[in-house]
Amino acid sequence: MSLLCFLAFIFLPVVKCFTEVQMALMVPNDTHRLFSVDIVLPAVNIGILRARSFLPSDVNFTVHYADSKCHIGVGINEAIKLWYAGKVHVFFGPVCDYAVAPVARQTRFWNIPIVSVGAMAAEFKKFHVEDYPTLTRAGAVDFTVFSALIHKFLDQFKWNKFKILYEQQGINVSDDFCKIMSSSIYYTPSNKRKDYFNLGDLGDLENIIISEIGIGYGGMYIGWLEFINGKRDTTLIPRPLQPHILVDLFFFW
């Protein structure tokens, strides 16, 4: 490329050298997802317009779209096809943790950067150097930071034990969103007594709370963190108990 530009500069002064940036956008086509292509692509186009405002006019951007389907196998398959076709200098997506993980592992061998607003699990930060060196996480949610915040909250109120009740999927963000978030909180190192329970199909929630929380994890307060239609509702309910009982907390999402 540089040699061609040098020769063109000497022999054909009027010839311009164009730089083509091949961008691979890998997000699901499912409109129920918060990051479906119909939502993300306009933002990508805005970013390209802003980049063109300060980059040389001979820099051109081409976006190649692939439907990741938020699937661990489909995502890496589409990435391989784009790379083999020579259509990628940078990956934007996938977003779902299970889909982005194998792609981000592979890009280290291709030496291609990958940017994702997902990759929220703690493992992406913990193993960044070894497994995901070309990955940049640009999302607003980082379960490592969120887990640290929860534990700071527990320390502040001197809650020494907690239990997490969670639904496997929760809100329609990515597969196993609530499970991954709960795991990040649970496996954050601490000396607290802790446990977790998968609510499954919910069933009789009142009896579940009685059996799973009971006196073993009950305390002076019940902390209720619930996501309803993507909005968080937080309630701290005082419950008078004997003074010697530890103040504890459980989370529900």
MIKOL-839166 format. One record per residue: residue number from 0; residue in three letters; x, y, z of N, C-alpha, C in turn. Coordinates in Angstrom, 3 decimals. Example, Ala and Ser with C-alpha at 12.3 -4.5 7.8 and 13.67 -1.06 7.14 Angstrom:
<rs>
   pos   code        n.X        n.Y        n.Z       ca.X       ca.Y       ca.Z        c.X        c.Y        c.Z
     0    Ala     13.190     -5.690      7.800     12.300     -4.500      7.800     13.200     -3.300      7.800
     1    Ser     12.850     -2.250      7.080     13.670     -1.060      7.140     12.900      0.030      7.870
</rs>
This chain:
<rs>
   pos   code        n.X        n.Y        n.Z       ca.X       ca.Y       ca.Z        c.X        c.Y        c.Z
     0    Met      0.826     -1.208      0.000      0.000      0.000      0.000      0.856      1.252      0.000
     1    Ser      1.850      1.310      0.920      2.713      2.485      1.007      3.578      2.629     -0.241
     2    Leu      4.047      1.489     -0.820      4.859      1.531     -2.037      4.034      2.052     -3.206
     3    Leu      2.798      1.603     -3.323      1.930      2.074     -4.394      1.685      3.575     -4.284
     4    Cys      1.474      4.031     -3.065      1.251      5.461     -2.847      2.504      6.253     -3.209
     5    Phe      3.693      5.712     -2.884      4.948      6.401     -3.189      5.134      6.525     -4.701
     6    Leu      4.898      5.404     -5.426      5.051      5.430     -6.883      4.016      6.354     -7.524
     7    Ala      2.776      6.324     -6.972      1.747      7.197     -7.522      2.101      8.656     -7.291
     8    Phe      2.727      8.940     -6.148      3.113     10.316     -5.838      4.180     10.824     -6.815
     9    Ile      5.091      9.914     -7.228      6.172     10.322     -8.137      5.683     10.457     -9.576
    10    Phe      4.966      9.411    -10.038      4.639      9.355    -11.461      3.246      9.904    -11.788
    11    Leu      2.338      9.846    -10.830      0.988     10.335    -11.083      0.567     11.261     -9.957
    12    Pro      1.043     12.485     -9.969      0.788     13.402     -8.861     -0.692     13.655     -8.612
    13    Val     -1.534     13.467     -9.608     -2.950     13.761     -9.422     -3.707     12.584     -8.814
    14    Val     -3.046     11.423     -8.683     -3.713     10.238     -8.158     -3.735     10.288     -6.630
    15    Lys     -4.888      9.993     -6.041     -5.012      9.920     -4.587     -4.979      8.463     -4.141
    16    Cys     -4.455      8.250     -2.940     -4.450      6.923     -2.353     -5.586      6.836     -1.339
    17    Phe     -6.461      5.885     -1.523     -7.610      5.762     -0.643     -7.375      4.677      0.394
    18    Thr     -7.826      4.943      1.605     -7.752      3.982      2.699     -9.155      3.476      2.992
    19    Glu     -9.310      2.195      2.903    -10.620      1.574      3.140    -10.619      0.891      4.497
    20    Val    -11.523      1.323      5.375    -11.661      0.719      6.697    -12.857     -0.235      6.657
    21    Gln    -12.576     -1.511      6.821    -13.613     -2.539      6.776    -14.090     -2.830      8.206
    22    Met    -15.335     -2.495      8.471    -15.910     -2.664      9.805    -16.920     -3.806      9.786
    23    Ala    -16.775     -4.731     10.718    -17.721     -5.841     10.840    -18.651     -5.570     12.017
    24    Leu    -19.925     -5.412     11.740    -20.924     -5.184     12.779    -21.646     -6.504     13.046
    25    Met    -21.478     -7.028     14.252    -22.059     -8.325     14.605    -22.992     -8.179     15.797
    26    Val    -24.246     -7.939     15.478    -25.297     -7.835     16.494    -26.517     -8.596     15.978
    27    Pro    -27.441     -8.974     16.863    -28.586     -9.764     16.410    -29.591     -8.942     15.611
    28    Asn    -30.318     -9.634     14.760    -31.387     -9.007     13.982    -32.705     -9.029     14.742
    29    Asp    -32.699     -9.642     15.918    -33.891     -9.773     16.753    -34.268     -8.407     17.326
    30    Thr    -35.417     -7.872     16.919    -35.817     -6.523     17.339    -36.195     -6.457     18.812
    31    His    -36.338     -7.594     19.477    -36.639     -7.589     20.903    -35.390     -7.312     21.746
    32    Arg    -34.232     -7.403     21.140    -32.991     -7.145     21.866    -32.753     -5.641     21.997
    33    Leu    -32.160     -5.244     23.110    -31.851     -3.827     23.323    -30.770     -3.336     22.369
    34    Phe    -30.021     -4.259     21.787    -28.919     -3.885     20.901    -29.079     -4.552     19.539
    35    Ser    -30.300     -4.619     19.038    -30.541     -5.192     17.713    -29.961     -4.279     16.642
    36    Val    -29.818     -4.798     15.437    -29.149     -4.048     14.371    -29.897     -2.764     14.027
    37    Asp    -31.224     -2.763     14.131    -31.965     -1.557     13.792    -31.733     -0.434     14.799
    38    Ile    -31.244     -0.792     15.982    -30.911      0.219     16.987    -29.442      0.621     16.897
    39    Val    -28.587     -0.355     16.663    -27.141     -0.106     16.699    -26.625      0.541     15.418
    40    Leu    -27.122      0.102     14.268    -26.587      0.590     12.994    -26.682      2.113     12.842
    41    Pro    -27.792      2.762     13.210    -27.814      4.232     13.132    -26.725      4.891     13.976
    42    Ala    -26.434      4.303     15.131    -25.371      4.858     15.978    -24.009      4.702     15.309
    43    Val    -23.798      3.560     14.643    -22.542      3.344     13.910    -22.401      4.368     12.793
    44    Asn    -23.489      4.626     12.075    -23.457      5.607     10.989    -23.156      7.014     11.502
    45    Ile    -23.699      7.349     12.669    -23.394      8.654     13.276    -21.904      8.739     13.605
    46    Gly    -21.357      7.635     14.143    -19.933      7.603     14.458    -19.071      7.783     13.223
    47    Ile    -19.476      7.172     12.112    -18.720      7.308     10.865    -18.764      8.757     10.373
    48    Leu    -19.929      9.387     10.448    -20.048     10.799     10.025    -19.140     11.698     10.859
    49    Arg    -19.095     11.448     12.151    -18.224     12.259     13.011    -16.755     12.005     12.707
    50    Ala    -16.414     10.752     12.418    -15.020     10.437     12.084    -14.613     11.115     10.788
    51    Arg    -15.519     11.166      9.829    -15.208     11.802      8.546    -15.015     13.309      8.677
    52    Ser    -15.540     13.878      9.746    -15.421     15.321      9.916    -13.994     15.758     10.247
    53    Phe    -13.169     14.827     10.740    -11.787     15.207     11.070    -10.732     14.311     10.416
    54    Leu    -11.158     13.246      9.748    -10.208     12.406      9.028    -10.029     12.905      7.591
    55    Pro     -8.919     12.547      6.958     -8.725     12.930      5.553     -9.850     12.411      4.667
    56    Ser    -10.126     13.119      3.599    -11.241     12.765      2.719    -11.027     11.454      1.984
    57    Asp     -9.780     10.967      1.941     -9.523      9.720      1.220     -9.697      8.486      2.110
    58    Val    -10.201      8.675      3.329    -10.495      7.539      4.211    -11.971      7.176      4.062
    59    Asn    -12.227      5.950      3.692    -13.593      5.497      3.472    -13.929      4.355      4.429
    60    Phe    -15.193      4.291      4.858    -15.643      3.250      5.783    -16.677      2.362      5.104
    61    Thr    -16.518      1.071      5.266    -17.494      0.113      4.775    -17.930     -0.780      5.938
    62    Val    -19.236     -0.876      6.140    -19.772     -1.691      7.233    -20.332     -2.991      6.669
    63    His    -19.827     -4.109      7.151    -20.331     -5.425      6.775    -21.106     -5.986      7.968
    64    Tyr    -22.366     -6.315      7.741    -23.214     -6.777      8.839    -23.327     -8.302      8.846
    65    Ala    -23.314     -8.872     10.054    -23.567    -10.301     10.241    -24.443    -10.473     11.480
    66    Asp    -25.434    -11.307     11.378    -26.351    -11.567     12.489    -25.719    -12.586     13.436
    67    Ser    -25.347    -12.121     14.609    -24.721    -13.022     15.586    -25.730    -13.937     16.253
    68    Lys    -27.000    -13.525     16.235    -28.091    -14.261     16.874    -27.865    -14.464     18.374
    69    Cys    -26.904    -13.758     18.937    -26.551    -13.925     20.351    -26.238    -15.391     20.652
    70    His    -25.616    -16.069     19.697    -25.376    -17.511     19.825    -23.877    -17.791     19.821
    71    Ile    -23.454    -18.670     20.700    -22.030    -18.951     20.866    -21.404    -19.537     19.607
    72    Gly    -22.160    -20.330     18.840    -21.622    -20.928     17.626    -21.771    -20.044     16.403
    73    Val    -22.934    -19.404     16.269    -23.196    -18.551     15.113    -22.244    -17.365     15.082
    74    Gly    -21.990    -16.765     16.247    -21.123    -15.596     16.306    -19.728    -15.865     15.763
    75    Ile    -19.087    -16.928     16.229    -17.724    -17.231     15.782    -17.724    -17.685     14.330
    76    Asn    -18.773    -18.357     13.887    -18.863    -18.784     12.492    -18.925    -17.574     11.554
    77    Glu    -19.737    -16.591     11.901    -19.848    -15.376     11.082    -18.531    -14.597     11.103
    78    Ala    -17.862    -14.575     12.241    -16.585    -13.860     12.339    -15.533    -14.495     11.439
    79    Ile    -15.492    -15.816     11.430    -14.521    -16.523     10.580    -14.793    -16.242      9.105
    80    Lys    -16.066    -16.254      8.710    -16.414    -15.995      7.318    -16.010    -14.576      6.900
    81    Leu    -16.219    -13.598      7.754    -15.832    -12.223      7.446    -14.317    -12.087      7.343
    82    Trp    -13.611    -12.727      8.260    -12.147    -12.643      8.248    -11.581    -13.332      7.004
    83    Tyr    -12.113    -14.499      6.676    -11.627    -15.247      5.518    -11.866    -14.469      4.221
    84    Ala    -12.954    -13.712      4.169    -13.275    -12.919      2.979    -12.495    -11.606      2.932
    85    Gly    -11.694    -11.352      3.956    -10.913    -10.113      3.999    -11.764     -8.879      4.185
    86    Lys    -12.872     -9.027      4.924    -13.814     -7.925      5.075    -13.816     -7.317      6.470
    87    Val    -12.719     -7.447      7.185    -12.753     -6.913      8.546    -11.386     -6.392      8.979
    88    His    -11.386     -5.131      9.432    -10.237     -4.542     10.123    -10.544     -4.359     11.607
    89    Val    -11.842     -4.317     11.935    -12.262     -4.164     13.326    -13.652     -4.773     13.470
    90    Phe    -13.860     -5.460     14.591    -15.180     -6.015     14.910    -15.895     -5.089     15.886
    91    Phe    -17.159     -4.805     15.606    -18.045     -4.166     16.575    -19.109     -5.201     16.941
    92    Gly    -19.001     -5.748     18.160    -19.822     -6.857     18.564    -19.040     -8.153     18.364
    93    Pro    -19.654     -9.269     18.759    -20.978     -9.423     19.352    -21.102     -8.750     20.727
    94    Val    -22.337     -8.776     21.250    -22.630     -8.153     22.538    -22.860     -9.195     23.621
    95    Cys    -23.688    -10.188     23.334    -23.972    -11.229     24.336    -22.685    -11.919     24.779
    96    Asp    -22.562    -12.144     26.065    -21.321    -12.701     26.617    -20.920    -14.015     25.959
    97    Tyr    -21.889    -14.933     25.786    -21.560    -16.234     25.205    -21.127    -16.113     23.751
    98    Ala    -21.648    -15.126     23.046    -21.294    -14.948     21.635    -19.969    -14.225     21.466
    99    Val    -19.694    -13.237     22.311    -18.475    -12.444     22.147    -17.238    -13.201     22.620
   100    Ala    -17.382    -14.110     23.580    -16.220    -14.785     24.163    -15.368    -15.523     23.127
   101    Pro    -15.929    -16.420     22.297    -15.074    -17.121     21.326    -14.511    -16.201     20.249
   102    Val    -15.275    -15.179     19.858    -14.775    -14.240     18.857    -13.594    -13.457     19.420
   103    Ala    -13.724    -13.001     20.659    -12.646    -12.226     21.283    -11.404    -13.083     21.514
   104    Arg    -11.585    -14.368     21.777    -10.424    -15.260     21.914     -9.711    -15.430     20.574
   105    Gln    -10.489    -15.523     19.489     -9.901    -15.761     18.177     -9.204    -14.515     17.623
   106    Thr     -9.726    -13.336     17.899     -9.156    -12.115     17.317     -7.719    -11.867     17.779
   107    Arg     -7.341    -12.444     18.888     -5.938    -12.290     19.327     -4.982    -12.928     18.333
   108    Phe     -5.401    -13.996     17.650     -4.557    -14.662     16.653     -4.596    -13.928     15.319
   109    Trp     -5.687    -13.218     15.063     -5.791    -12.423     13.839     -5.206    -11.023     14.021
   110    Asn     -4.960    -10.662     15.282     -4.485     -9.314     15.626     -5.458     -8.247     15.105
   111    Ile     -6.726     -8.480     15.370     -7.785     -7.560     14.960     -8.502     -7.058     16.203
   112    Pro     -8.699     -5.747     16.337     -9.405     -5.222     17.512    -10.889     -5.574     17.484
   113    Ile    -11.449     -5.734     18.660    -12.877     -6.006     18.797    -13.430     -5.097     19.892
   114    Val    -14.520     -4.431     19.585    -15.164     -3.512     20.527    -16.554     -4.040     20.820
   115    Ser    -16.898     -4.151     22.090    -18.208     -4.678     22.472    -18.782     -3.869     23.627
   116    Val    -20.078     -3.592     23.548    -20.764     -2.954     24.680    -21.299     -4.012     25.633
   117    Gly    -21.050     -5.293     25.306    -21.407     -6.390     26.195    -20.173     -6.865     26.933
   118    Ala    -19.924     -8.179     26.866    -18.779     -8.766     27.581    -18.773     -8.298     29.032
   119    Met    -19.899     -8.500     29.699    -20.090     -7.942     31.038    -19.566     -8.831     32.162
   120    Ala    -19.377    -10.120     31.892    -18.958    -11.048     32.937    -17.571    -10.692     33.481
   121    Ala    -17.347    -11.044     34.726    -16.078    -10.724     35.387    -14.890    -11.378     34.700
   122    Glu    -15.111    -12.517     34.043    -14.016    -13.243     33.401    -13.334    -12.425     32.304
   123    Phe    -14.076    -11.534     31.651    -13.477    -10.746     30.568    -12.410     -9.784     31.100
   124    Lys    -12.592     -9.333     32.316    -11.577     -8.470     32.935    -10.474     -9.306     33.564
   125    Lys    -10.857    -10.380     34.218     -9.896    -11.227     34.924     -8.883    -11.839     33.969
   126    Phe     -9.339    -12.264     32.787     -8.466    -12.948     31.828     -8.203    -12.107     30.589
   127    His     -8.244    -10.795     30.747     -8.094     -9.909     29.593     -6.738    -10.093     28.906
   128    Val     -5.681    -10.129     29.657     -4.329    -10.219     29.074     -4.121    -11.569     28.416
   129    Glu     -4.553    -12.658     29.071     -4.287    -13.991     28.550     -5.199    -14.361     27.383
   130    Asp     -6.475    -14.043     27.482     -7.446    -14.562     26.519     -8.086    -13.506     25.620
   131    Tyr     -8.174    -12.258     26.090     -8.912    -11.240     25.337     -8.102     -9.953     25.155
   132    Pro     -6.882    -10.041     24.675     -6.025     -8.845     24.625     -6.472     -7.798     23.606
   133    Thr     -7.245     -8.182     22.596     -7.674     -7.204     21.587     -9.082     -6.685     21.857
   134    Leu     -9.682     -7.108     22.963    -11.056     -6.719     23.292    -11.096     -5.404     24.066
   135    Thr    -11.957     -4.494     23.616    -12.259     -3.266     24.356    -13.727     -3.296     24.739
   136    Arg    -13.989     -3.241     26.038    -15.376     -3.231     26.518    -15.817     -1.783     26.677
   137    Ala    -16.819     -1.398     25.896    -17.246      0.002     25.874    -18.635      0.200     26.456
   138    Gly    -19.162     -0.824     27.112    -20.526     -0.743     27.626    -20.629     -0.021     28.955
   139    Ala    -21.871      0.307     29.292    -22.131      1.007     30.553    -22.158      0.054     31.740
   140    Val    -22.314     -1.250     31.472    -22.437     -2.236     32.544    -21.195     -3.108     32.597
   141    Asp    -20.612     -3.186     33.779    -19.467     -4.051     34.022    -19.754     -4.791     35.319
   142    Phe    -19.972     -6.082     35.239    -20.361     -6.833     36.427    -19.268     -6.856     37.486
   143    Thr    -18.024     -6.683     37.095    -16.949     -6.617     38.092    -17.132     -5.401     38.992
   144    Val    -17.392     -4.259     38.363    -17.613     -3.020     39.119    -18.909     -3.114     39.916
   145    Phe    -19.952     -3.668     39.278    -21.243     -3.802     39.955    -21.118     -4.701     41.187
   146    Ser    -20.382     -5.794     41.057    -20.194     -6.702     42.187    -19.431     -6.028     43.324
   147    Ala    -18.409     -5.255     42.962    -17.653     -4.526     43.983    -18.554     -3.532     44.711
   148    Leu    -19.459     -2.890     43.964    -20.403     -1.948     44.570    -21.319     -2.648     45.562
   149    Ile    -21.846     -3.815     45.190    -22.719     -4.565     46.082    -21.992     -4.928     47.376
   150    His    -20.736     -5.356     47.253    -19.982     -5.740     48.446    -19.628     -4.516     49.304
   151    Lys    -19.406     -3.383     48.683    -19.208     -2.150     49.450    -20.472     -1.812     50.232
   152    Phe    -21.592     -2.021     49.574    -22.890     -1.785     50.205    -23.071     -2.692     51.419
   153    Leu    -22.718     -3.954     51.269    -22.812     -4.908     52.372    -21.890     -4.507     53.527
   154    Asp    -20.675     -4.095     53.185    -19.712     -3.693     54.216    -20.190     -2.451     54.965
   155    Gln    -20.766     -1.512     54.213    -21.201     -0.250     54.815    -22.216     -0.495     55.933
   156    Phe    -23.144     -1.421     55.705    -24.190     -1.692     56.684    -23.882     -2.901     57.560
   157    Lys    -22.639     -3.417     57.405    -22.183     -4.535     58.222    -23.092     -5.763     58.090
   158    Trp    -23.548     -6.004     56.876    -24.282     -7.227     56.579    -23.264     -8.321     56.264
   159    Asn    -23.312     -9.397     57.035    -22.292    -10.440     56.941    -22.744    -11.702     56.226
   160    Lys    -23.962    -11.711     55.774    -24.441    -12.855     54.997    -25.523    -12.371     54.041
   161    Phe    -25.571    -13.030     52.893    -26.594    -12.655     51.907    -26.907    -13.843     51.011
   162    Lys    -28.077    -13.771     50.399    -28.484    -14.815     49.467    -29.078    -14.154     48.229
   163    Ile    -28.743    -14.708     47.080    -29.220    -14.165     45.814    -30.287    -15.086     45.240
   164    Leu    -31.460    -14.533     44.986    -32.505    -15.254     44.275    -32.575    -14.664     42.872
   165    Tyr    -32.440    -15.484     41.872    -32.371    -14.939     40.522    -33.141    -15.796     39.531
   166    Glu    -33.563    -15.145     38.449    -34.100    -15.858     37.293    -32.978    -16.033     36.285
   167    Gln    -32.979    -17.154     35.600    -31.896    -17.460     34.660    -31.745    -16.377     33.595
   168    Gln    -32.851    -15.973     32.982    -32.791    -15.032     31.873    -33.021    -13.601     32.326
   169    Gly    -34.064    -13.381     33.119    -34.372    -12.014     33.526    -34.810    -11.180     32.338
   170    Ile    -34.419     -9.925     32.339    -34.802     -9.043     31.236    -34.083     -9.457     29.963
   171    Asn    -34.668     -9.112     28.836    -34.165     -9.594     27.548    -32.970     -8.767     27.080
   172    Val    -31.846     -8.922     27.765    -30.613     -8.248     27.371    -29.730     -9.233     26.632
   173    Ser    -29.294    -10.250     27.322    -28.507    -11.314     26.698    -28.803    -12.613     27.430
   174    Asp    -28.400    -13.720     26.826    -28.689    -15.018     27.416    -28.053    -15.148     28.793
   175    Asp    -28.851    -15.649     29.729    -28.388    -15.879     31.108    -27.882    -14.601     31.765
   176    Phe    -28.470    -13.472     31.421    -28.008    -12.184     31.943    -27.979    -12.181     33.475
   177    Cys    -29.099    -12.577     34.087    -29.178    -12.533     35.549    -28.290    -13.589     36.208
   178    Lys    -28.152    -14.732     35.554    -27.274    -15.770     36.095    -25.828    -15.289     36.116
   179    Ile    -25.381    -14.663     35.016    -23.999    -14.177     34.937    -23.758    -13.076     35.959
   180    Met    -24.739    -12.169     36.099    -24.603    -11.102     37.076    -24.539    -11.659     38.494
   181    Ser    -25.406    -12.618     38.793    -25.412    -13.224     40.129    -24.113    -13.964     40.413
   182    Ser    -23.592    -14.656     39.412    -22.326    -15.374     39.590    -21.183    -14.409     39.902
   183    Ser    -21.184    -13.265     39.232    -20.126    -12.283     39.472    -20.160    -11.784     40.912
   184    Ile    -21.369    -11.567     41.421    -21.503    -11.122     42.818    -21.094    -12.232     43.770
   185    Tyr    -21.576    -13.447     43.495    -21.329    -14.568     44.399    -19.843    -14.908     44.486
   186    Tyr    -19.145    -14.879     43.346    -17.748    -15.304     43.332    -16.761    -14.161     43.597
   187    Thr    -17.262    -12.978     43.884    -16.368    -11.911     44.339    -15.797    -12.309     45.696
   188    Pro    -14.475    -12.340     45.852    -13.882    -12.800     47.118    -14.382    -11.989     48.313
   189    Ser    -14.806    -12.695     49.339    -15.245    -12.051     50.580    -15.297    -13.108     51.667
   190    Asn    -15.399    -12.660     52.909    -15.502    -13.585     54.035    -16.941    -13.691     54.532
   191    Lys    -17.882    -13.321     53.696    -19.283    -13.323     54.090    -19.924    -14.680     53.804
   192    Arg    -20.920    -15.000     54.587    -21.709    -16.196     54.316    -22.652    -15.870     53.160
   193    Lys    -22.669    -16.714     52.154    -23.454    -16.385     50.957    -23.991    -17.642     50.309
   194    Asp    -25.053    -17.452     49.544    -25.683    -18.559     48.841    -26.499    -17.976     47.686
   195    Tyr    -26.984    -18.849     46.804    -27.807    -18.391     45.692    -28.856    -19.446     45.376
   196    Phe    -29.913    -19.022     44.692    -31.003    -19.929     44.352    -31.626    -19.480     43.043
   197    Asn    -31.760    -20.425     42.097    -32.387    -20.153     40.808    -33.896    -20.291     40.956
   198    Leu    -34.618    -19.207     40.693    -36.062    -19.214     40.879    -36.790    -20.077     39.858
   199    Gly    -36.140    -20.378     38.751    -36.779    -21.213     37.742    -38.036    -20.570     37.206
   200    Asp    -39.138    -21.294     37.298    -40.432    -20.772     36.828    -41.183    -20.035     37.927
   201    Leu    -40.478    -19.592     38.915    -41.025    -18.823     40.046    -41.923    -19.681     40.926
   202    Gly    -43.082    -20.098     40.438    -43.980    -20.857     41.287    -44.520    -19.976     42.405
   203    Asp    -44.606    -20.531     43.607    -45.115    -19.792     44.759    -43.974    -18.998     45.372
   204    Leu    -43.872    -17.727     44.999    -42.749    -16.906     45.428    -42.711    -16.737     46.943
   205    Glu    -43.863    -16.609     47.557    -43.892    -16.419     49.014    -43.275    -17.608     49.735
   206    Asn    -43.641    -18.815     49.311    -43.079    -20.012     49.949    -41.594    -20.180     49.635
   207    Ile    -41.208    -19.776     48.433    -39.784    -19.837     48.073    -38.974    -18.943     48.995
   208    Ile    -39.474    -17.725     49.233    -38.759    -16.790     50.113    -38.689    -17.344     51.534
   209    Ile    -39.786    -17.946     51.982    -39.795    -18.516     53.329    -38.791    -19.660     53.447
   210    Ser    -38.774    -20.538     52.443    -37.905    -21.707     52.525    -36.444    -21.375     52.247
   211    Glu    -36.189    -20.441     51.312    -34.819    -20.150     50.923    -34.172    -19.061     51.778
   212    Ile    -34.980    -18.137     52.273    -34.451    -17.069     53.141    -34.626    -17.478     54.592
   213    Gly    -35.882    -17.637     55.010    -36.177    -18.112     56.358    -35.390    -17.390     57.433
   214    Ile    -35.042    -18.123     58.470    -34.243    -17.531     59.547    -32.754    -17.645     59.247
   215    Gly    -32.408    -18.489     58.273    -30.991    -18.673     57.944    -30.371    -17.440     57.332
   216    Tyr    -31.156    -16.733     56.482    -30.647    -15.531     55.843    -31.527    -14.331     56.145
   217    Gly    -32.487    -14.502     57.035    -33.344    -13.392     57.411    -32.590    -12.420     58.297
   218    Gly    -33.095    -11.198     58.358    -32.423    -10.202     59.184    -33.328     -9.038     59.477
   219    Met    -32.735     -7.945     59.871    -33.496     -6.767     60.246    -34.112     -6.085     59.037
   220    Tyr    -33.489     -6.281     57.879    -33.991     -5.666     56.657    -34.079     -6.713     55.553
   221    Ile    -35.056     -6.523     54.700    -35.103     -7.270     53.456    -34.792     -6.304     52.335
   222    Gly    -33.746     -6.574     51.588    -33.424     -5.731     50.428    -34.001     -6.349     49.176
   223    Trp    -34.770     -5.575     48.460    -35.479     -6.114     47.300    -35.062     -5.319     46.077
   224    Leu    -34.246     -5.909     45.216    -33.824     -5.268     43.978    -34.460     -6.021     42.836
   225    Glu    -35.393     -5.374     42.158    -36.126     -6.050     41.109    -36.100     -5.223     39.832
   226    Phe    -35.896     -5.887     38.710    -35.936     -5.238     37.414    -37.295     -5.514     36.778
   227    Ile    -38.044     -4.451     36.521    -39.363     -4.579     35.910    -39.360     -3.816     34.598
   228    Asn    -39.525     -4.545     33.490    -39.533     -3.919     32.169    -38.286     -3.053     31.948
   229    Gly    -37.153     -3.546     32.424    -35.907     -2.831     32.206    -35.638     -1.731     33.205
   230    Lys    -36.573     -1.457     34.121    -36.387     -0.403     35.113    -36.179     -1.035     36.480
   231    Arg    -35.225     -0.495     37.229    -34.909     -1.080     38.529    -35.786     -0.481     39.609
   232    Asp    -36.393     -1.341     40.412    -37.174     -0.908     41.558    -36.468     -1.415     42.810
   233    Thr    -36.074     -0.516     43.678    -35.319     -0.886     44.870    -36.128     -0.561     46.116
   234    Thr    -36.303     -1.533     46.968    -37.071     -1.325     48.195    -36.291     -1.913     49.367
   235    Leu    -36.203     -1.166     50.442    -35.561     -1.654     51.663    -36.626     -1.678     52.745
   236    Ile    -37.049     -2.870     53.136    -38.187     -3.029     54.037    -37.690     -3.351     55.444
   237    Pro    -37.941     -2.482     56.429    -37.524     -2.802     57.805    -38.400     -3.909     58.387
   238    Arg    -37.756     -4.804     59.124    -38.490     -5.882     59.770    -37.922     -6.052     61.171
   239    Pro    -38.680     -5.705     62.199    -38.143     -5.754     63.569    -37.847     -7.184     64.014
   240    Leu    -36.615     -7.402     64.460    -36.212     -8.691     64.998    -35.407     -8.459     66.272
   241    Gln    -35.009     -9.524     66.896    -34.230     -9.391     68.114    -32.911     -8.679     67.822
   242    Pro    -32.415     -7.844     68.754    -31.205     -7.053     68.517    -29.971     -7.889     68.199
   243    His    -29.930     -9.133     68.674    -28.712     -9.920     68.478    -28.614    -10.516     67.081
   244    Ile    -29.709    -10.468     66.314    -29.688    -11.063     64.978    -28.975    -10.130     64.011
   245    Leu    -28.087    -10.679     63.224    -27.314     -9.870     62.283    -28.209     -9.225     61.248
   246    Val    -27.815     -8.047     60.825    -28.507     -7.370     59.738    -28.041     -7.980     58.431
   247    Asp    -28.980     -8.463     57.637    -28.631     -9.178     56.425    -29.455     -8.685     55.246
   248    Leu    -29.161     -9.268     54.092    -29.781     -8.775     52.869    -29.939     -9.915     51.880
   249    Phe    -31.017     -9.879     51.135    -31.080    -10.770     49.978    -31.462     -9.952     48.757
   250    Phe    -31.034    -10.441     47.611    -31.288     -9.761     46.344    -32.186    -10.632     45.486
   251    Phe    -33.107     -9.998     44.799    -33.988    -10.718     43.884    -33.975    -10.027     42.541
   252    Trp    -33.656    -10.770     41.471    -33.784    -10.216     40.125    -34.043    -11.326     39.122
</rs>
